[in-house]
Amino acid sequence: MVRDDLYITVPSFFKCPISLDVMKSPVSLCTGVTYDRSSIQRWLDSGNNTCPATMQVLQSKEFIPNRTLQRLIQIWSDSSRNHRVDSAESPPHSAPSPEQLQDLIKDLDQNGESFSKIIRFARESEENRKFLARMDGFIVALAEFLGNAGDGKYWSFDFLEKVVEVLDLVLIKVEDDEQVTNLMLKTDRNCLASLLLVLQQGSTESRIASARVLGAIANDAESKLLIAGKEGVLSELLKLIAPEKDPALIEAGLSSLIRISMPKRVKARLVHLGAIKSLAKLISASNPSVSVTEKALKLLETVSSCKEGRSEICEDAACVAAIVHKVFKVSSAATEHAVTILWSLCYLFRDQRAQDAVAQANGLTKILLLMQSNCSPSVRQMSTDLLKIFRINSKSCLASYDTKTTHIMPF
């Protein structure tokens, strides 16, 4: 396609709705619409009391300078000027276009449609997501939106959902994780309440986003405890992992729980809330995806490292059998998680109930096959340890049988 380098398209959001010229001093009315100061001032001085674009009656004729938009227009203007003098051979700049930047700025107007545009912009490319993550004040603004949502007087629930979806898209590209965690968890902002609200009432997409955001901000022990300590968060995340839920929702819930569940108190709390039963049901389901199975086993491995988790698993022979069934069945990662759980229960803590359940589930055959496979050194060592346990148990059972037998048939 031939391109005329002298033709510059003016982004529509840079134009004043009244004069249709690029704004020199953009200001926003109470309706959220932005105009050039001179144009809207003439409109108001003429005795009008409505917003020219929406025709809404103005509750206030005051306007606020949109300084961010003004800076963007300046960036666009400088970029356009430089583009004219660049040679035709110069490659186009990879930064997002000014029009896309303007879509971003509309978030200041608390407009849901504008956030939809931000979401579309972020989904277009990794570079766009990086740009948003690095833009001065953008993450702070999102945190402010979340923190103020609880009082209900600023924005609709639909708007809140879009804020969470934008956060989900850009947080993975934020370089300073600690700063984000501090913004959302370690200030007086009530961001957790908003994220919980979306988990409880949001659409599938926004609930997925909320779960991912919770996982993204769980960056240290303190943040994990703060998230888990928010009443309702863990129980709502556990609701996401029911087998009948959307696979993407299940995966988001598992990923978030894995991130949050490292502290011992959180593991115990999860067990108390029924995590073991939920996970057993999930891995026993007919056709869970490889990723879901791996994450479910990883979370089981995590909670099995606490006393409460081990006890709950060992009391449920069906859960142990489901874990045994996943050895060799799904992937090398799933096998490693499953073997680690069995090793912890049967070898490290020598729980007889777990050993019996593994034996009844034909676990010894699985272990022998695993020893002959091209498994990792860690899995091979754990399998060796498990095999020793079952050999010892077999010898003990045989010895017990011999001492109690009064008559032995000759060969």
N, C-alpha and C positions, 0 to 999 in steps of 0.2 A: 504494500500500500504506500502510495506517495504521500508524503506529509508536507504541508506548507509550514515551514518553521516561523513564518511571519504572522501566522494566524493564531491568535491566543484566545481561547475560550474563557470567558469570565464565569467563574462559579456562580450559580444562581443565588446562593446564600450570601454572596458578597454584595449583591445589588439591593438597593433600597426599594421596597415594594411601592413607594410613591413615585420617586424620580426614575427608577430603573437604572440608575447610575451606580458605580462602585461607591460604597459608603466611605466617607472620610472620617466621620465621627459617629460610629454606631452606638445607639442607645436602645434600651429595651423598655417597653411599656409593661404595665402590670399584667397584661394579657400574655406576655411572653414573646411577643413579636418584636423584632428588631428593625429600626429605621435609622436613616441618616438624621442626625440631630437637626440640621437646618430644615429638612423636609417636614418632619413631624412637628417641629415648632411652628412652622407656618400653618399647618393643618389645625393645630390647637388654637393658635392666635386668631384663626378665622371663626372661632366660636364652636367648633366641632367638639363633641364629647364622646366620640366613639373611636374604636380602633379601626383604622382604614382597611386593614386586611381581613379582619373577622367581623367587623361591624358590631362588636360587643360594646355595650355602654361601659365607659371607663369608671371604675370605682375610685381611681386616683389618676390625676394627670401628670404625676411625677414620673420621671424616667431615670433609669440607671445606666451609666456608661458601660458598654460591653467592651472592656479593655482587652480581654482575651481575643475577641473577634478582631479588634483593631490591630492587634499584633499579627494575627494570621493574615489579614489583608496586606499588611506591610511585608510579611514574608513572601506572600504570593506576588506582590508587586515587584519585589527585588528579584524573585526567581524568574518572573516573566521578562524582566529587563535583561537579566543575565542570559536567558535562553535566546534572546534575539541576537546577542553578540557571539554566541557559541557557534562554532563551525558546524556544518551539516554532518561531519563525520563523528562528532562528539556523541557518545552514547547517552541516552536519556537517563536522568537521575532516578534512582530506584526508590526514593522516598515517596510516601503517599502523596497524592495530589492535594492541592489546596481545597478542592471541593470535598474530598473525603475528610480533611481536617475540620472543615466547617460542620460536617455532620456530627463530628465529635463534640464540638462546642455547644451544640444545641442541648446537651445534657444540663447546662446551667438554666435552661428554661423549664426544666421539670416536665418535659414533654415525652410521653411514651413512644410516640412515633419516631422522635429523634433518636431515642435509645435503640429502636429497631434498626435504624441506619448504622449506628455504631456497631451493633452486633454483626450486621452484614459486612461492614468494613473489616472488622476483626477476623471474620471467618474467611475472608478472601485470601489471606496469605500470612505466613509466619512473620514477614517483615512488618506488616500492618500491626500485628499483635505486639511485636517488639517496640514499635513506635509508640503505641498507646501506653505500654508499660513504662517507657522512659520519659513520657511527657510530664513536665513539671506540674505537679498539683493534681494530676488526673486520679491517681489512686487515693489521694487524700480526699478528693471530692466524692469518690464512690464510698469511702468509709464514712464520710459525713452523711451521705444519703441513707446508708444503712443505720447509722447511729440515731438519726432523727426519725426513723420510720415508726418507731414504737408509739409516738404520741398521736399518730393518726391524723394530724392536721395539715401535713404537707403534700403527700402524694398517695396515689391509689395503689392497691395491691399489685395491679398489672405493672405499674411503673417499678415497684420494688422487685418484682420478678426479673424485669429486664436489667436492673442494676446488678443483680446476682449473676445473671447470665454473662454480662460483660466482665465482671470480676473473674468468673471462671475461665474466660478466654484469655485474659491478660496476665493473671497472677503467675502462671507458669513461666512467663518471660521476665518477671521482676528479678533483678539481680540481688537486691538487698532484702532477703527473706525476713530478717530480724526487724527491719523497719516496718514491713507490712504487718507482722505479728503484733508489734507494739501499737500500731495504728488501730487495729481492729479488736485487740484483746486487752491491752494493758493501759487503756485510757478510760475516761468516763463515758465513752461511746457505748451504746447498747447494741453492738453489731450482732452478738450471738442471738439476741431475741428476734431480730429480723430474719436471720438465717434459719432459726428454728421455725418461725412462722411459715417461711417458704417450704420447708421440709414437710410441714403439716398440711398445708393447704394449696401448694403450688401445682402447676402442671407437671407432667413427667419430665419435661425438659428443664424446668426451673428447679425441680427437686434434685435432679442429677447435678445441676450446677451448684446448688447449695451444698450437697454432700462433698463435691470436689473442692469447693472453697474451704470447707471445714478441714479437709485433709491438707490443703495447701498451707493453711496458717498454723497447723500443729507442728511447729518447728523445733520445740524444745520441751523439756519435761514440764515446765511451768505452763506453757500454752496447752499442752495435752490435758493437764489437770483442770485448767480453766474451762476448756471445752466440755470435758466429761462431767465437770461439776455443775454445768448448766442443766437444770432439771428438764428432762424430756429429750435432750439431744441424743443420748445413747439409745434410748428406747425407739425413737423415730428412725434412727439409722438402722436398727435391727429390723424394723418393719419393712425396710427397703429390700431385704435379702430373702424374702419369702419366695419359694420356687415359682409361684404363679406370677410374679412381678415381671416387668419388662427387663430383659437381660442387661441392657445398659444401666438401668436403675440398680439392679443387683450388684453389678460390677462397681458402680460408683460408691454404693454403700459399703461394700467390702473393702475397697481401697481406703476409704476414709477411716473405717474402724481399725484397719491395720496400722494406719499412721497414728491414731489416737491411743491405741491400746497398750503401748509399751510400759507405762508405769504400773507397778504391782496393784495399786489401788483401783486402777481402771480395769485391769483384767478381772479382779474379783467382782467388781461392779457388773461387768458384762456377764459373768457367769450367773450372778444373782438375777439378772434380767432375762435369763433363758437363752443366752447365746449358743450354748452347746447343743441344745435341742434344735434351734434354728439352723445351725450349721450342719448337724447330722441329717436333717431333713433335706437340706440343699444338696449335699453330696450324694444323697440316696435317690435324688430325683432322676427321672428317666433320661433326659438329654441335656444336662447342663453343659455349657461351652467349656472348652479347655481353659480359657482365662478365668472363668467363674470358679471352676473346680480348683485350679491352682491357688486362687486367692482365698477360697473357703478353707482349704487345707492349711494355708499359711496362717490364717487367723486361728484355726484350731491349734496349730503348733504354738502360737503365741500364748493362748490362754492355758495350754497344757503345762506351761512352765510355772504356773502358780498352783498352790495346793488345792484351792477350790476347783480349778479347772480340771486337774487330774482326777480328783474324786468324782466329779460329775461325769467325765468320760468313762471312767472305769465302771461306774454303776450302770452304764448303758451299753450292754453287749452289742446291740444293733449298731451303735455309733462306732464301736471298735471294728465290727465286721465291715462297715462301710468304708472305713479308713483302709483296712486290709485290701478291700476290693479295688481300691484306686492304685495300688502298687502295680506297675507295669501296664496299667489300663489307659492312662491319659497322656502323660508326657514325663520327661525326665525331671522337670521341676516338681510336678505333682508327686512323683515317686519319692523324691527326696524329702518333701514335706511329710508325706505319709510315713516313711521309714523313720524320720526324726521323731515323730509323735510316738510310734510304737517302741522305738528304742528308749525314749524317755520313760514311758509307762512300764515297760516290761523289764528293761535292763537297769536303767539308772535308779529307778525307784522300786523295782521288783514287786510290782503290784500283781498279786495272784489272780485277781479278777480279770485284769487285762490279759495276762498270760493265757488263762483259760479261754477267753473270748477269741484271741488270736488263733489258738489251736483249733477251736471249733470252726473257725472261718477258713481253715486250710491255709493259715498263714505260713506254716513251716515250708510248704511247697513253694510258696511265693518267694520266701527268703532264699531257698536253695537255688531257684531259677535266677534270682537276682545276683547271687554269688557267681553265677556262670556268665553273666551278661557283661557288657562293656559299661559298667556304671562308674560313677565318680569314686575317687579314693575314700571320701568321707562316707558315702553310702555303703561302700564295700566293708569299711571298718564297722559301721553300725550293724550291718547284716551279720558279720562275723560274731559280734557280741551277742546278737539275738540268737544266733544258732547255738552258741555256747549255753545260753539260758535254757533253751528247749532240750538240748542234749542232757544237761544236768537234770532237768525235770523228768525226762524219759527214764534216766538211770534210777532216779529216786523212786519213781513209780514202779519200775521193774523190781527193785530191791524190796520195796514194801510188799509187792505181790509175792515174791519168793518166800519171805519170812512168814507170810500168813498162809501159804499153801501147805497143806499136810500131805498131799499126794501129787507127785509129778509123773505124768505119763512118760514112759520111755520113748526115745526116738525110734 
